[in-house]
Every structure is written in structure tokens, then in C-alpha cells.
Amino acid sequence: MSASMTDVAKLAGVSPRTVSNVVNDFVHVRDTTRQRVLAAIDELGYRPNISARRLRQGRTRILGFAVPELSQPYFAELSELVEIAAQKRGYTVIATQTGGIRENEVRALRDLGSHIVDGLVFSPMSMEQDELYRTPPSVPTVLIGEQISSSRYTNIAIDNVAATADITRHLLERGHRRIATLGAYHSDVYRSSRLRFSGYRQALDDAGVPFDPDLVLYTDRFGRQAGLEGIVQAWQGGTRFDALVCFTDLLAFGAIRAFANLGVRIPDDVAIASIDDVQEAEFSVPSLTTIAPNKQAIADQAVDSLLALLDDNDLEPTNVDIDYELIVRESSGRN
């Protein structure tokens, strides 16, 4: 049988009310008493009844974090930062992954908040704005990423058009003119892909470089294997280019492996630049030139915006642009 609050109170020599005050982090508890209660909780393995606490207080001090894939380095790194940001503000985070599948995203919005979380940080991949409006979240929700730009929800993201234009411009400034792009989708479902493709086109247009549709390498995924397969298919099909803009670092890592297998030198034969700046980018061979979104700022802003909504659900939603930085490494050739 699991320990109860009364069991903890008896072991610590305090009242159940004092145990409740400690569990709920009330400030008016003497330090020595708090430590005694915490020691009793630890010894007995007591776990508070979160559902009952929510009924009494309306808060569990738990936030949800729903992303496409926690195995992707970008989301894994962001998840850690969100958890740290929440902990600093007295909250715990429950992370879940949707696989980027529309039905799972709908389920996360509908079900996660109905159980134990006070609010949700949500990164949709397949869901579009109209569907979000038809499936309103059951708790206050903040969006991260660029898939949905909504006037009804606070959304936190970098400017993906500007970011992709910057990495394309970086390659243009190094003298490249046949610049391919890897990560465009045939479908219009993925807004992030559309925005990044738009930035690529914008930089070419600004530089007066003609757009060549043969240099658009489509993919249906954003992972390493998709990057490898996309390059092998293009190269074996006779498509040649002197630089490559990848829409994610994972695509770039796959491209680097493909070129190594093909005997193509980076950056001497083909320069590569991408977006995300996951930790692996610094250690790949060659190291990867990439756009580094300020992930710390994304995490802090997401948690702060969500907590503000919890305090005032009538707050006006805002679109928050997060800063980013171009990190120049070996894959595009250092000056």
C-alpha cells in the first residue's frame, strides 16, 4: 500500500496540513520543518495525489510539451531547455511526441490537458490553422515553430524566410551560383518547408541568379536517411551543383555522408549550409555551417508566455520572433 499524507505527518511529527504546505511549496514553513517533512516523504516514497490537488487548487504545476519527435536532436535539445526553464519557475514538464501525425496532434490537444497539465507548449507539424481552430486545446496553449501562425494563439519562432535567405546569401557571397536546395515538399502541408523555400528563392532573386527547378531536391522527411537518399538520387541522375541549402541539419548530415560515399569533397566540390545548429553540427566532419536559433530564448519565452496565460487567460496572443545567428564552419568554406 502506498504511503499517505497522514503517514508522512506521523513520521515527521507534524500535522497533515504542514505536509500539504510543504508539498505545495508554501513559503510560510520553517526550514527545519520543511527538511524533516521532505526526508519523511523520501523515506516513505510518498507521491501526492495530483488529480485531487488539481481539484482543490486548479493547478498541478505541470506543463505539457508536445513535439513531433523527441529523438530528433533539435527537439531533444529544446525539450531539455523547456524543462530547465519550467523548473526554475517551479513547474514540472511532461513531454510527449506526436510523430508529426495529424491524428496524434489532435489527440495531444484534446487529451493531454484533460488529465494533469495546467498548460501546453505545442509544436505542430501536420496540423494547419483551421484544424487547430476546430480542435481547441483543453488548456492554455502556446505554439512554437512556424507551422501555424495564428491570431488566436501566441506563437514563438524564428523568421524562417529571413534565416534561409541568409544562408543562401552566405553561399552566394562565396561565389556559388548553382545552389541546390534539399527539403522542399511536394505537398503544401508543411509550412516550415514552404517558408524556407521562399527564403531560398528570395535570396536568389535578390542576387539576380536565375531559379532552376532542377536544383530543387524534394523529400518527404527531414531526417539523415532522407538527406542521403536525396543526394544520391540527384547525383546519380546527373544533377550537378556547387552548393546546397538544407532545410534541417539532419538532412545536411545525410548529404555529407552521401557525398563522402560518392567521392565528392566538401566544401571544395560542394559547399553546404543548413538550419538548426544541433550539437552534432559542431562535431560532424566537416563541421556544419548552419543557422542557430536562440533555443534558450525559445524555451524561456514559451514557458513565460504560458505561465502568463495561466494567470490571465484573456491575454492578447502575440507572434514572437526569436533571434538567430549564422554559424560559419567548415562545410561552406572558411575565409
Buried (B, 14 or more C-beta within 10 A) or exposed (E): EEBBBEBBBBBBEBEBEBBBBBBBEEEEBEEEBBEBBBEBBEEBEBEBEBEEBBEEEEEBBBBBBBBBBBEBBBBBBBBBBBBBBBEEEEBBBBBBBBEBBBEBBBBBBEEBBEBBBBBBBBBBBBBBBEBBEEBEBBBBBBBBBBBBBBEEBBBBBBBBBBBBBBBBBBBBEBEBBBBBBBBBBEEEBBBBBBBBBBBBBBBBEEEEBEEBEEBBBBBEBBBBBBBBBBBBBBBEEEBEBBBBBBBBBBBBBBBBBBBEEEEBEBBEEBBBBBBBBBEBBEEBEBBBBBBBBBBEBBBBBBBBBBBBBBEEEEEEBEEBEBEBEBBBBBBBBEE
